[in-house]
Amino acid sequence: MLMNRLKYPQKFALISCLFILPLGLIMYLLFSEIQSRVDFARKEIMGNRYLRELRQFSALIPTFQLHDQLSNSSTNETRRLEQEITQRLQTLEFLDRELGATLLTTKKLQQMRQSWNTLQQNQSNWSRETKAEYYNLIYRRIQDLRAQVGDQSNLILDPDLDTYYLMDTILLKLPDIQKNLVELQIISKEITRSKQITPVDKARLIVLLGIIQDGASDLQRNTETAFQNNPLHNLRPKLSSSVNQLIQDLQQLTTQINSILELKDPAKITLDAQTQLSLKDSFILWDKTLLELDFLLQHRIDGFIQKQVFISIFVCIILVIVTYLFIGFYRGVMQTISGLSSASKQMIAGSLQVAVTLDSRDELAEVVKSFNNIAGALVKANQEITGLNTQLQAENLRMSTELEVTRRLQQMILPLEEELAQLGGLDIAGFMEPAAEVGGDYYDVLHQNGKINIGIGDVTGHGLESGVVMIMAQTAVRTLIANGESDPARLLNAVNRIIYDNTRRMKSRKNMTLALLEYEAGALRLSGQHEELIVVRQDGTIEQVDTLDLGFPLGIESDITSFVAETKVNLQCGDIAILYTDGITEAMNAQRQQYGLERMYAVLQENRDRSVHEIRQAVIQDVMRHIGEQKVFDDITLVVMKQK
């Protein structure tokens, strides 16, 4: 062994090198990590700079739109606003030359510039409807640019709750509120100008009323979360009055909207003043929030720098102490070795009465005592390990009980056979069997207002987390349908948002597919992305309805509205519709062969004239025969529907 061949001075020199090298590496990695966090926060501040200029530009667009669409595009005020918007856009482009390479915003800024130039060039030629569409395009360009800044400047990934919710306020909540206020102001002016309110205007007001109320609620909840998780306690005194003022404005605005909707002559009430006040207060809150976000980020950077200084000083002090102890230890060992060497030489010389005395109380003199101490420590450690094993067994039993409770809860919320038997026009039979104690598959049937709503989904994986996500989806879908939500895009996006927010709060990567069917008088409306819908006609013809383009997996993106579409399928008497999860088609036998669709088609065709319960039983039995003694690796869910 190398150490046995070296003298003690060489051993200490080698140990010193082996100590210094990893210490240097650790210090390098530590300082690199701290510096990366500093750079992270500085990039967020960079994003705030960009958002501040973008806010100045975006705040002018609604005012310009109002003057352009509801007044006269050639007025002095309109021309002044047009010049100011152009100047703000030039300032933003100048800033983009500095920050665009880092934030990757140049392309989206150019698209926004092109949209604005096109609007300017055609301002006098376009109709009000065309202008409205183009203003919406500019708003989308602004939102895309704002989202790009949030993504690339790390704002969307902020690690602290207070700064995260401030970021969410300036990137999402306030811009959404401002956009809806502008739309409300336009509707108000149209009503005032025409001195009447149409059913379309009422519908738009009702939609905006709900959106504004939800936006106010979300804003209040998010800012309160930021206040409660603000270690510096600077946010509540700085922002609470502005938040409360804006909430009061929005509440007053919703009161006025309700008054318009309730009055026979709603044109007598105008929303213009209150809407303008709400817009003004929203921009004031936006500016204050951005200032506080800058302050918190700079405080974070200062803290990291102070941490670097503290670590440097601390490490230097520790190194001095270690060096002192190292030298003392080296001298003590060498003195011990010298004493032993001197005593051994005397014994070799024949002096048997030599008494070796060592002025030391180190390990050399405490070997036996240390061994006994270690033996006693091992006995104590064994007792502790035994206790830990007992505790672990109890914990495992508790976890098993919790999983069993969750499994039973899943089974309890499945549709009951007697409920399905009461549905008119459609016979339904369902089956769900989880692969583990708790599954991630979901299906449900709800009878509401003469319509039958059927849902089926599949959460990634299985186990406790998947089961929790499944219960979230079931609860959200039932709540929305029970409250009259029938638009598939809004319904699926609301469920997606709940799963998206909760899975991130759970720090989980779970997502799920979800398809929703609405049945009424022989017609099926299908939306959402899941496995295909299988239709078996009375004559045995198989039709496959692909759902790939009807939706998007839930829990991946915060907004999936643009992905949701709908298709319709008509059922005749005796026609069968089948919903399933991939636990059926991907079930494997001992030869690792999947069950597949073709085998299920054959079973469905063969049993199409039987009842839904018999068809369900035939498919499940065939799947189980295919699996045989092989372990079931995925949840199995099947829903069979037959037109009466």
Disulfide bonds with the S-S distance in Angstrom:
none
